[in-house]
Amino acid sequence: MSDDPIEKWLEDSGEAQVRLMMHTGSMPVPYNARAIEWLSKKDHENQRLSEASQAEQIDIARSAKDAAWVAADAAREAAREAKKANQLAASANRIAALALIAAAIAIVVSVMGLLHH
């Protein structure tokens, strides 16, 4: 903040009020030139902040895009691993079914062997 009383008055009044006073012609005449200069400086600051905000938003969007690609790659890898696990489970089920059949045959053969003695 400046020690300049006119700039302090402008700051205290705020941009919206100063713009309104300039627009309606109610700005004290000795303050007109300073108010125009002050508003121009504020416009420049606002433009700089807006550009910085836009640059930050672009950076955030890029980061989000990069994160989305990483997540998509991870999802594809998880799908591949799930498919492999599903195939292994199907093989295990087939082996278990064959083991049950073999056990049933073994029981039948054992029972038949007991009956013939």
TIVO-2410 file (N, C-alpha, C; in nm, 3 decimals):
# residues 117
REC num residu      c1      c2      c3 atome chaine
REC   1      M   0.086  -0.118   0.000     N      A
REC   1      M   0.000   0.000   0.000    CA      A
REC   1      M   0.090   0.123   0.000     C      A
REC   2      S   0.048   0.222  -0.071     N      A
REC   2      S   0.125   0.345  -0.087    CA      A
REC   2      S   0.095   0.443   0.026     C      A
REC   3      D   0.190   0.536   0.049     N      A
REC   3      D   0.167   0.644   0.146    CA      A
REC   3      D   0.094   0.760   0.080     C      A
REC   4      D   0.074   0.752  -0.049     N      A
REC   4      D   0.005   0.855  -0.125    CA      A
REC   4      D  -0.143   0.857  -0.086     C      A
REC   5      P  -0.195   0.970  -0.037     N      A
REC   5      P  -0.335   0.974   0.008    CA      A
REC   5      P  -0.437   0.949  -0.104     C      A
REC   6      I  -0.405   0.991  -0.226     N      A
REC   6      I  -0.499   0.968  -0.337    CA      A
REC   6      I  -0.506   0.818  -0.368     C      A
REC   7      E  -0.389   0.753  -0.374     N      A
REC   7      E  -0.388   0.610  -0.401    CA      A
REC   7      E  -0.455   0.533  -0.288     C      A
REC   8      K  -0.433   0.577  -0.164     N      A
REC   8      K  -0.500   0.512  -0.050    CA      A
REC   8      K  -0.651   0.526  -0.065     C      A
REC   9      W  -0.697   0.645  -0.102     N      A
REC   9      W  -0.841   0.667  -0.119    CA      A
REC   9      W  -0.895   0.577  -0.230     C      A
REC  10      L  -0.820   0.565  -0.341     N      A
REC  10      L  -0.863   0.479  -0.451    CA      A
REC  10      L  -0.870   0.333  -0.405     C      A
REC  11      E  -0.765   0.289  -0.335     N      A
REC  11      E  -0.764   0.151  -0.283    CA      A
REC  11      E  -0.881   0.128  -0.188     C      A
REC  12      D  -0.904   0.221  -0.098     N      A
REC  12      D  -1.013   0.207  -0.001    CA      A
REC  12      D  -1.149   0.205  -0.072     C      A
REC  13      S  -1.161   0.282  -0.179     N      A
REC  13      S  -1.288   0.287  -0.253    CA      A
REC  13      S  -1.310   0.159  -0.332     C      A
REC  14      G  -1.203   0.101  -0.384     N      A
REC  14      G  -1.215  -0.022  -0.461    CA      A
REC  14      G  -1.241   0.003  -0.608     C      A
REC  15      E  -1.204  -0.094  -0.688     N      A
REC  15      E  -1.215  -0.081  -0.833    CA      A
REC  15      E  -1.357  -0.051  -0.880     C      A
REC  16      A  -1.452  -0.126  -0.827     N      A
REC  16      A  -1.590  -0.111  -0.875    CA      A
REC  16      A  -1.642   0.031  -0.848     C      A
REC  17      Q  -1.615   0.082  -0.729     N      A
REC  17      Q  -1.662   0.216  -0.693    CA      A
REC  17      Q  -1.591   0.323  -0.777     C      A
REC  18      V  -1.460   0.308  -0.796     N      A
REC  18      V  -1.385   0.406  -0.876    CA      A
REC  18      V  -1.435   0.403  -1.020     C      A
REC  19      R  -1.458   0.285  -1.075     N      A
REC  19      R  -1.510   0.276  -1.212    CA      A
REC  19      R  -1.648   0.342  -1.223     C      A
REC  20      L  -1.731   0.319  -1.123     N      A
REC  20      L  -1.864   0.380  -1.123    CA      A
REC  20      L  -1.853   0.532  -1.118     C      A
REC  21      M  -1.767   0.583  -1.032     N      A
REC  21      M  -1.750   0.728  -1.021    CA      A
REC  21      M  -1.694   0.788  -1.150     C      A
REC  22      M  -1.602   0.716  -1.215     N      A
REC  22      M  -1.549   0.764  -1.342    CA      A
REC  22      M  -1.659   0.764  -1.448     C      A
REC  23      H  -1.738   0.659  -1.450     N      A
REC  23      H  -1.845   0.645  -1.550    CA      A
REC  23      H  -1.954   0.750  -1.532     C      A
REC  24      T  -1.986   0.779  -1.407     N      A
REC  24      T  -2.095   0.875  -1.380    CA      A
REC  24      T  -2.046   1.019  -1.371     C      A
REC  25      G  -1.915   1.039  -1.377     N      A
REC  25      G  -1.861   1.175  -1.369    CA      A
REC  25      G  -1.858   1.230  -1.228     C      A
REC  26      S  -1.872   1.142  -1.129     N      A
REC  26      S  -1.873   1.189  -0.990    CA      A
REC  26      S  -1.735   1.180  -0.924     C      A
REC  27      M  -1.633   1.145  -1.001     N      A
REC  27      M  -1.497   1.141  -0.947    CA      A
REC  27      M  -1.451   1.285  -0.925     C      A
REC  28      P  -1.393   1.314  -0.809     N      A
REC  28      P  -1.339   1.451  -0.790    CA      A
REC  28      P  -1.238   1.482  -0.901     C      A
REC  29      V  -1.253   1.597  -0.963     N      A
REC  29      V  -1.172   1.633  -1.080    CA      A
REC  29      V  -1.022   1.618  -1.055     C      A
REC  30      P  -0.970   1.659  -0.938     N      A
REC  30      P  -0.825   1.644  -0.919    CA      A
REC  30      P  -0.780   1.496  -0.917     C      A
REC  31      Y  -0.874   1.405  -0.897     N      A
REC  31      Y  -0.839   1.262  -0.889    CA      A
REC  31      Y  -0.850   1.190  -1.024     C      A
REC  32      N  -0.910   1.255  -1.124     N      A
REC  32      N  -0.939   1.188  -1.252    CA      A
REC  32      N  -0.816   1.121  -1.314     C      A
REC  33      A  -0.710   1.197  -1.334     N      A
REC  33      A  -0.592   1.142  -1.401    CA      A
REC  33      A  -0.533   1.027  -1.321     C      A
REC  34      R  -0.525   1.045  -1.190     N      A
REC  34      R  -0.471   0.939  -1.105    CA      A
REC  34      R  -0.562   0.816  -1.106     C      A
REC  35      A  -0.694   0.839  -1.110     N      A
REC  35      A  -0.789   0.727  -1.112    CA      A
REC  35      A  -0.773   0.648  -1.242     C      A
REC  36      I  -0.756   0.718  -1.354     N      A
REC  36      I  -0.738   0.650  -1.483    CA      A
REC  36      I  -0.610   0.567  -1.479     C      A
REC  37      E  -0.503   0.626  -1.429     N      A
REC  37      E  -0.375   0.555  -1.418    CA      A
REC  37      E  -0.388   0.435  -1.324     C      A
REC  38      W  -0.456   0.455  -1.211     N      A
REC  38      W  -0.474   0.348  -1.112    CA      A
REC  38      W  -0.557   0.233  -1.169     C      A
REC  39      L  -0.665   0.268  -1.240     N      A
REC  39      L  -0.748   0.165  -1.301    CA      A
REC  39      L  -0.672   0.089  -1.410     C      A
REC  40      S  -0.590   0.159  -1.484     N      A
REC  40      S  -0.509   0.094  -1.586    CA      A
REC  40      S  -0.413  -0.005  -1.522     C      A
REC  41      K  -0.352   0.036  -1.410     N      A
REC  41      K  -0.261  -0.055  -1.337    CA      A
REC  41      K  -0.339  -0.176  -1.285     C      A
REC  42      K  -0.459  -0.153  -1.233     N      A
REC  42      K  -0.542  -0.264  -1.183    CA      A
REC  42      K  -0.580  -0.358  -1.298     C      A
REC  43      D  -0.615  -0.300  -1.413     N      A
REC  43      D  -0.649  -0.383  -1.529    CA      A
REC  43      D  -0.530  -0.470  -1.570     C      A
REC  44      H  -0.411  -0.411  -1.569     N      A
REC  44      H  -0.290  -0.485  -1.603    CA      A
REC  44      H  -0.266  -0.598  -1.503     C      A
REC  45      E  -0.281  -0.568  -1.374     N      A
REC  45      E  -0.266  -0.671  -1.270    CA      A
REC  45      E  -0.368  -0.782  -1.288     C      A
REC  46      N  -0.493  -0.743  -1.314     N      A
REC  46      N  -0.599  -0.843  -1.333    CA      A
REC  46      N  -0.570  -0.930  -1.455     C      A
REC  47      Q  -0.520  -0.870  -1.563     N      A
REC  47      Q  -0.486  -0.945  -1.684    CA      A
REC  47      Q  -0.374  -1.044  -1.653     C      A
REC  48      R  -0.273  -0.996  -1.579     N      A
REC  48      R  -0.159  -1.084  -1.544    CA      A
REC  48      R  -0.207  -1.200  -1.457     C      A
REC  49      L  -0.294  -1.171  -1.359     N      A
REC  49      L  -0.347  -1.277  -1.274    CA      A
REC  49      L  -0.432  -1.375  -1.354     C      A
REC  50      S  -0.508  -1.322  -1.447     N      A
REC  50      S  -0.593  -1.409  -1.531    CA      A
REC  50      S  -0.505  -1.500  -1.617     C      A
REC  51      E  -0.400  -1.445  -1.675     N      A
REC  51      E  -0.310  -1.527  -1.757    CA      A
REC  51      E  -0.240  -1.631  -1.673     C      A
REC  52      A  -0.198  -1.593  -1.552     N      A
REC  52      A  -0.134  -1.690  -1.463    CA      A
REC  52      A  -0.232  -1.800  -1.425     C      A
REC  53      S  -0.356  -1.761  -1.399     N      A
REC  53      S  -0.459  -1.860  -1.364    CA      A
REC  53      S  -0.485  -1.954  -1.481     C      A
REC  54      Q  -0.490  -1.899  -1.602     N      A
REC  54      Q  -0.511  -1.983  -1.721    CA      A
REC  54      Q  -0.395  -2.080  -1.739     C      A
REC  55      A  -0.272  -2.030  -1.719     N      A
REC  55      A  -0.155  -2.118  -1.733    CA      A
REC  55      A  -0.161  -2.229  -1.629     C      A
REC  56      E  -0.202  -2.195  -1.506     N      A
REC  56      E  -0.213  -2.297  -1.401    CA      A
REC  56      E  -0.322  -2.398  -1.436     C      A
REC  57      Q  -0.434  -2.350  -1.489     N      A
REC  57      Q  -0.542  -2.440  -1.528    CA      A
REC  57      Q  -0.497  -2.534  -1.640     C      A
REC  58      I  -0.417  -2.482  -1.733     N      A
REC  58      I  -0.364  -2.567  -1.841    CA      A
REC  58      I  -0.272  -2.673  -1.783     C      A
REC  59      D  -0.186  -2.633  -1.688     N      A
REC  59      D  -0.096  -2.730  -1.623    CA      A
REC  59      D  -0.176  -2.838  -1.550     C      A
REC  60      I  -0.282  -2.795  -1.481     N      A
REC  60      I  -0.365  -2.892  -1.407    CA      A
REC  60      I  -0.433  -2.987  -1.506     C      A
REC  61      A  -0.482  -2.932  -1.617     N      A
REC  61      A  -0.548  -3.016  -1.718    CA      A
REC  61      A  -0.449  -3.116  -1.777     C      A
REC  62      R  -0.327  -3.071  -1.803     N      A
REC  62      R  -0.225  -3.163  -1.856    CA      A
REC  62      R  -0.194  -3.273  -1.755     C      A
REC  63      S  -0.181  -3.235  -1.629     N      A
REC  63      S  -0.154  -3.335  -1.525    CA      A
REC  63      S  -0.269  -3.435  -1.516     C      A
REC  64      A  -0.391  -3.385  -1.524     N      A
REC  64      A  -0.507  -3.474  -1.518    CA      A
REC  64      A  -0.509  -3.568  -1.638     C      A
REC  65      K  -0.474  -3.516  -1.755     N      A
REC  65      K  -0.469  -3.600  -1.875    CA      A
REC  65      K  -0.362  -3.709  -1.859     C      A
REC  66      D  -0.245  -3.669  -1.809     N      A
REC  66      D  -0.138  -3.767  -1.787    CA      A
REC  66      D  -0.181  -3.873  -1.687     C      A
REC  67      A  -0.246  -3.830  -1.580     N      A
REC  67      A  -0.294  -3.926  -1.479    CA      A
REC  67      A  -0.399  -4.019  -1.540     C      A
REC  68      A  -0.483  -3.966  -1.627     N      A
REC  68      A  -0.585  -4.050  -1.692    CA      A
REC  68      A  -0.520  -4.156  -1.780     C      A
REC  69      W  -0.414  -4.120  -1.852     N      A
REC  69      W  -0.344  -4.218  -1.934    CA      A
REC  69      W  -0.281  -4.326  -1.848     C      A
REC  70      V  -0.221  -4.285  -1.736     N      A
REC  70      V  -0.160  -4.383  -1.646    CA      A
REC  70      V  -0.268  -4.477  -1.592     C      A
REC  71      A  -0.382  -4.420  -1.552     N      A
REC  71      A  -0.492  -4.502  -1.500    CA      A
REC  71      A  -0.545  -4.596  -1.608     C      A
REC  72      A  -0.554  -4.548  -1.730     N      A
REC  72      A  -0.602  -4.634  -1.840    CA      A
REC  72      A  -0.505  -4.749  -1.864     C      A
REC  73      D  -0.375  -4.719  -1.861     N      A
REC  73      D  -0.275  -4.825  -1.878    CA      A
REC  73      D  -0.286  -4.928  -1.765     C      A
REC  74      A  -0.303  -4.879  -1.642     N      A
REC  74      A  -0.316  -4.969  -1.527    CA      A
REC  74      A  -0.443  -5.054  -1.540     C      A
REC  75      A  -0.550  -4.996  -1.590     N      A
REC  75      A  -0.675  -5.070  -1.607    CA      A
REC  75      A  -0.657  -5.179  -1.713     C      A
REC  76      R  -0.587  -5.145  -1.823     N      A
REC  76      R  -0.562  -5.247  -1.926    CA      A
REC  76      R  -0.478  -5.361  -1.871     C      A
REC  77      E  -0.376  -5.327  -1.793     N      A
REC  77      E  -0.291  -5.431  -1.733    CA      A
REC  77      E  -0.371  -5.516  -1.635     C      A
REC  78      A  -0.456  -5.452  -1.555     N      A
REC  78      A  -0.540  -5.527  -1.461    CA      A
REC  78      A  -0.635  -5.620  -1.537     C      A
REC  79      A  -0.687  -5.574  -1.649     N      A
REC  79      A  -0.777  -5.659  -1.729    CA      A
REC  79      A  -0.701  -5.779  -1.785     C      A
REC  80      R  -0.577  -5.755  -1.831     N      A
REC  80      R  -0.496  -5.867  -1.881    CA      A
REC  80      R  -0.469  -5.968  -1.769     C      A
REC  81      E  -0.434  -5.918  -1.652     N      A
REC  81      E  -0.407  -6.008  -1.538    CA      A
REC  81      E  -0.533  -6.083  -1.495     C      A
REC  82      A  -0.647  -6.016  -1.498     N      A
REC  82      A  -0.773  -6.082  -1.463    CA      A
REC  82      A  -0.806  -6.192  -1.563     C      A
REC  83      K  -0.778  -6.166  -1.690     N      A
REC  83      K  -0.803  -6.268  -1.793    CA      A
REC  83      K  -0.714  -6.390  -1.769     C      A
REC  84      K  -0.586  -6.363  -1.736     N      A
REC  84      K  -0.495  -6.475  -1.706    CA      A
REC  84      K  -0.545  -6.554  -1.585     C      A
REC  85      A  -0.586  -6.482  -1.480     N      A
REC  85      A  -0.636  -6.549  -1.360    CA      A
REC  85      A  -0.760  -6.632  -1.392     C      A
REC  86      N  -0.846  -6.578  -1.477     N      A
REC  86      N  -0.967  -6.651  -1.517    CA      A
REC  86      N  -0.930  -6.778  -1.593     C      A
REC  87      Q  -0.832  -6.768  -1.681     N      A
REC  87      Q  -0.789  -6.886  -1.756    CA      A
REC  87      Q  -0.728  -6.991  -1.662     C      A
REC  88      L  -0.649  -6.945  -1.565     N      A
REC  88      L  -0.591  -7.039  -1.468    CA      A
REC  88      L  -0.700  -7.106  -1.384     C      A
REC  89      A  -0.800  -7.028  -1.345     N      A
REC  89      A  -0.911  -7.084  -1.266    CA      A
REC  89      A  -0.987  -7.188  -1.349     C      A
REC  90      A  -1.007  -7.161  -1.476     N      A
REC  90      A  -1.077  -7.257  -1.563    CA      A
REC  90      A  -0.995  -7.386  -1.574     C      A
REC  91      S  -0.863  -7.372  -1.587     N      A
REC  91      S  -0.777  -7.491  -1.593    CA      A
REC  91      S  -0.784  -7.569  -1.462     C      A
REC  92      A  -0.780  -7.498  -1.351     N      A
REC  92      A  -0.788  -7.563  -1.220    CA      A
REC  92      A  -0.922  -7.636  -1.205     C      A
REC  93      N  -1.030  -7.576  -1.253     N      A
REC  93      N  -1.161  -7.641  -1.246    CA      A
REC  93      N  -1.164  -7.769  -1.330     C      A
REC  94      R  -1.102  -7.764  -1.448     N      A
REC  94      R  -1.096  -7.885  -1.533    CA      A
REC  94      R  -1.016  -7.995  -1.464     C      A
REC  95      I  -0.903  -7.956  -1.405     N      A
REC  95      I  -0.820  -8.056  -1.335    CA      A
REC  95      I  -0.896  -8.115  -1.217     C      A
REC  96      A  -0.966  -8.030  -1.142     N      A
REC  96      A  -1.044  -8.079  -1.027    CA      A
REC  96      A  -1.154  -8.174  -1.073     C      A
REC  97      A  -1.220  -8.142  -1.185     N      A
REC  97      A  -1.325  -8.229  -1.238    CA      A
REC  97      A  -1.266  -8.364  -1.278     C      A
REC  98      L  -1.150  -8.363  -1.344     N      A
REC  98      L  -1.086  -8.489  -1.383    CA      A
REC  98      L  -1.044  -8.569  -1.259     C      A
REC  99      A  -0.997  -8.498  -1.156     N      A
REC  99      A  -0.959  -8.567  -1.032    CA      A
REC  99      A  -1.081  -8.632  -0.967     C      A
REC 100      L  -1.196  -8.565  -0.971     N      A
REC 100      L  -1.319  -8.624  -0.916    CA      A
REC 100      L  -1.360  -8.749  -0.995     C      A
REC 101      I  -1.348  -8.738  -1.126     N      A
REC 101      I  -1.382  -8.854  -1.209    CA      A
REC 101      I  -1.289  -8.970  -1.177     C      A
REC 102      A  -1.158  -8.940  -1.166     N      A
REC 102      A  -1.061  -9.045  -1.135    CA      A
REC 102      A  -1.089  -9.105  -0.997     C      A
REC 103      A  -1.126  -9.022  -0.901     N      A
REC 103      A  -1.158  -9.072  -0.767    CA      A
REC 103      A  -1.283  -9.160  -0.771     C      A
REC 104      A  -1.383  -9.118  -0.850     N      A
REC 104      A  -1.505  -9.198  -0.861    CA      A
REC 104      A  -1.474  -9.333  -0.925     C      A
REC 105      I  -1.391  -9.332  -1.028     N      A
REC 105      I  -1.352  -9.459  -1.092    CA      A
REC 105      I  -1.277  -9.546  -0.992     C      A
REC 106      A  -1.187  -9.485  -0.916     N      A
REC 106      A  -1.110  -9.561  -0.817    CA      A
REC 106      A  -1.203  -9.623  -0.712     C      A
REC 107      I  -1.305  -9.551  -0.672     N      A
REC 107      I  -1.401  -9.605  -0.573    CA      A
REC 107      I  -1.477  -9.722  -0.633     C      A
REC 108      V  -1.523  -9.704  -0.757     N      A
REC 108      V  -1.597  -9.812  -0.823    CA      A
REC 108      V  -1.509  -9.935  -0.836     C      A
REC 109      V  -1.385  -9.918  -0.878     N      A
REC 109      V  -1.293 -10.032  -0.893    CA      A
REC 109      V  -1.270 -10.097  -0.757     C      A
REC 110      S  -1.252 -10.019  -0.652     N      A
REC 110      S  -1.230 -10.075  -0.517    CA      A
REC 110      S  -1.351 -10.152  -0.470     C      A
REC 111      V  -1.470 -10.096  -0.490     N      A
REC 111      V  -1.592 -10.164  -0.447    CA      A
REC 111      V  -1.607 -10.295  -0.526     C      A
REC 112      M  -1.582 -10.293  -0.655     N      A
REC 112      M  -1.594 -10.413  -0.736    CA      A
REC 112      M  -1.491 -10.518  -0.690     C      A
REC 113      G  -1.371 -10.472  -0.653     N      A
REC 113      G  -1.271 -10.563  -0.605    CA      A
REC 113      G  -1.312 -10.626  -0.473     C      A
REC 114      L  -1.377 -10.555  -0.387     N      A
REC 114      L  -1.424 -10.608  -0.258    CA      A
REC 114      L  -1.537 -10.709  -0.278     C      A
REC 115      L  -1.622 -10.681  -0.374     N      A
REC 115      L  -1.735 -10.769  -0.400    CA      A
REC 115      L  -1.692 -10.901  -0.464     C      A
REC 116      H  -1.588 -10.908  -0.533     N      A
REC 116      H  -1.543 -11.030  -0.597    CA      A
REC 116      H  -1.459 -11.118  -0.505     C      A
REC 117      H  -1.430 -11.076  -0.389     N      A
REC 117      H  -1.353 -11.161  -0.297    CA      A
REC 117      H  -1.440 -11.220  -0.196     C      A
***
